[in-house]
């Protein structure tokens, strides 16, 4: 791949950004492939189940779930409908406003998520086995600076 040249040489920051994006994409694709094979879940569906499980009281409104995962309400509606059809979550209208739905995991959803979280952690350790102690701390520090850069802040 060719990188923009500044002062006659490749811009190291452009090269770094390109490599970070490429490696992130490849890791995400591999985790998605493994999750589909082992649990019949896409990585995105896994993240939805995880976000619901981590929500206060184990349930969250659809709009808050969309906001938390940075996806449109329409996309979240489709995703949660498929998970509901699979028996992994249930939707309930709020008693105070029947137009607003919250979602919660079913017992099957909790069980599948528990197994998936355990395996996901193993896969992360395997895929990141090349990075040790100080390298991990340095990268986390670097990414934290990136996240905290003005106008580029992420919420957990």
C-alpha positions in Angstrom: 0.0 0.0 0.0 1.3 3.5 -0.8 1.0 6.2 1.8 0.9 10.0 1.5 4.4 11.5 1.3 5.3 14.4 3.5 8.8 15.9 3.1 9.7 13.1 0.7 8.8 10.2 3.0 5.7 8.3 3.9 3.6 9.9 6.6 4.1 7.6 9.6 0.8 8.7 11.2 -1.1 7.8 8.0 0.7 4.5 7.9 -0.1 3.9 11.6 -3.8 4.7 11.1 -4.1 2.5 8.1 -2.5 -0.4 9.8 -4.7 0.0 12.9 -7.9 0.1 10.8 -6.7 -3.0 8.8 -5.8 -5.0 11.8 -9.0 -4.0 13.6 -11.0 -5.1 10.6 -9.2 -8.5 10.4 -9.6 -9.2 14.1 -13.3 -8.3 14.0 -13.8 -10.5 11.0 -12.1 -13.4 12.7 -14.1 -13.0 15.9 -17.3 -12.7 13.9 -16.4 -16.0 12.0 -15.7 -17.8 15.2 -18.8 -16.5 17.0 -21.0 -17.6 14.1 -19.5 -21.0 13.9 -19.5 -21.7 17.7 -22.8 -20.0 18.7 -24.8 -19.1 15.6 -24.4 -15.4 16.6 -22.8 -12.6 14.6 -20.4 -10.5 16.6 -22.9 -7.7 16.4 -25.6 -9.9 17.9 -23.2 -10.9 20.7 -22.5 -7.2 21.4 -26.3 -6.6 21.6 -26.8 -9.4 24.1 -23.8 -8.3 26.1 -25.1 -4.7 26.3 -28.5 -5.9 27.5 -26.9 -8.1 30.1 -24.7 -5.3 31.4 -27.6 -2.8 31.6 -29.1 -1.9 34.9 -31.5 -4.6 36.0 -30.7 -6.6 32.9 -33.0 -4.7 30.6 -32.7 -1.5 28.5 -35.0 0.5 26.3 -34.5 0.1 22.5 -33.5 3.7 22.1 -30.9 3.5 24.9 -29.5 0.3 23.4 -29.2 1.9 20.0 -27.4 4.9 21.5 -25.1 2.7 23.6 -24.0 0.6 20.5 -24.0 3.6 18.1 -26.5 2.1 15.6 -29.7 3.4 14.2 -33.0 2.6 15.8 -34.1 0.9 12.6 -31.0 -1.3 12.6 -31.5 -2.2 16.3 -35.2 -3.0 15.7 -34.2 -5.6 13.0 -31.4 -7.0 15.1 -33.5 -7.4 18.3 -36.4 -8.9 16.3 -34.1 -11.6 14.9 -32.7 -12.3 18.4 -36.3 -12.5 19.7 -37.3 -14.9 17.0 -34.2 -17.0 18.0 -35.6 -17.1 21.6 -32.6 -15.1 23.0 -34.4 -12.0 24.2 -37.9 -10.7 24.9 -39.4 -7.3 24.2 -41.8 -5.7 26.6 -43.7 -2.4 26.3 -43.2 -0.1 29.2 -46.3 0.1 31.4 -46.0 3.9 31.5 -45.7 4.3 27.7 -46.7 1.4 25.5 -44.9 3.0 22.5 -41.5 2.4 24.2 -40.1 -1.1 24.4 -37.4 -2.5 26.7 -35.5 -5.7 25.9 -34.2 -8.3 28.3 -32.5 -11.7 27.8 -34.4 -14.9 28.1 -33.0 -17.8 30.1 -31.7 -19.2 26.7 -30.2 -15.8 25.9 -28.4 -15.7 29.3 -27.1 -19.2 28.9 -25.8 -18.7 25.3 -24.3 -15.3 26.3 -22.5 -16.9 29.3 -20.9 -19.6 27.0 -20.1 -17.0 24.3 -18.4 -14.6 26.8 -16.2 -17.4 28.1 -15.2 -18.4 24.6 -14.8 -14.8 23.4 -12.3 -14.2 26.3 -10.3 -17.3 25.2 -10.2 -16.1 21.6 -9.1 -12.6 22.6 -6.2 -14.1 24.6 -5.3 -16.3 21.7 -5.5 -13.6 19.0 -3.6 -11.1 21.2 -1.0 -13.6 22.5 1.8 -11.7 20.8 1.3 -8.7 23.0 2.7 -8.8 26.5 2.6 -6.6 29.7 4.3 -3.3 28.8 3.2 -3.5 25.2 -0.5 -3.9 26.2 -0.2 -1.0 28.7 1.5 1.2 26.1 -1.2 0.4 23.5 -4.0 1.0 25.9 -2.5 4.3 26.9 -2.1 5.3 23.3 -5.7 4.4 22.5 -7.0 6.2 25.6 -5.2 9.4 24.3 -6.8 8.8 20.9 -10.3 8.4 22.5 -9.9 11.5 24.7 -8.8 13.7 21.8 -11.1 16.7 21.5 -14.1 15.8 19.4 -13.2 12.1 19.4 -14.5 10.8 22.7 -16.2 7.4 23.1 -18.5 6.4 25.9 -18.2 2.9 27.5 
